[in-house]
């Protein structure tokens, strides 16, 4: 059966496909980071702390602050 040239063939549309989003891996990672209530998050260097330390300690405070944050992360295995 042929359709006329100016007509599109009829398409039977069913229900749209079911989309399943599996977030198990990221949910487990988030749950593992909060075990014990402390939340093991990597401590980051703060730009504003470095700025003010540079202004008030001529850069010496920046060294101690960077060492403190690095040691904090290293002690916790982050």
DABELPE-V390073 format. One record per residue. N is the residue number from 1. RES is the residue in one letter. OMEGA is omega in degrees with one decimal (999 if undefined). Layout:
BEGIN
n res omega
N RES OMEGA
N RES OMEGA
END
This chain:
BEGIN
n res omega
1 X -177.1
2 X 177.1
3 X 177.1
4 X -174.2
5 X -178.0
6 X -178.2
7 X 176.2
8 X 176.2
9 X -179.5
10 X 178.8
11 X 179.3
12 X 179.4
13 X 174.3
14 X 176.5
15 X 177.3
16 X -178.8
17 X 177.6
18 X -179.4
19 X 179.8
20 X 177.6
21 X -176.7
22 X -180.0
23 X -176.3
24 X -176.1
25 X -179.3
26 X 177.2
27 X 178.9
28 X 179.2
29 X 178.6
30 X 179.7
31 X -179.7
32 X -178.7
33 X -175.7
34 X -179.8
35 X 179.8
36 X 177.5
37 X -176.9
38 X -178.4
39 X -178.5
40 X 177.2
41 X 178.4
42 X 177.8
43 X -177.0
44 X 174.9
45 X -179.9
46 X 179.5
47 X -177.6
48 X 176.8
49 X 177.9
50 X 179.8
51 X -177.6
52 X 175.8
53 X 178.1
54 X -178.6
55 X -173.4
56 X -176.4
57 X 178.9
58 X 175.1
59 X -179.4
60 X 179.1
61 X 178.4
62 X -179.6
63 X -179.1
64 X 178.1
65 X 179.1
66 X 177.7
67 X -179.9
68 X -178.4
69 X 179.3
70 X 179.3
71 X 178.2
72 X 178.9
73 X -178.1
74 X 179.3
75 X -178.4
76 X 178.0
77 X -178.9
78 X 999
END
